[in-house]
């Protein structure tokens, strides 16, 4: 896996863990994860071509 993919997975995990610890609203978590997943998909699509 490329380093960017590993970094994206780590970032998502860090956000989820942080939100679980701080008990932040699930909608905020969903929006953040969706944004990171979209960015990760974009990077993956660019590097794949």
Secondary structure by P-SEA (a helix, b strand, c coil): ccaaaaaaaaaaaaaaaaaaaacccaaaaaaaaaaaaaaaaaaaaaaac
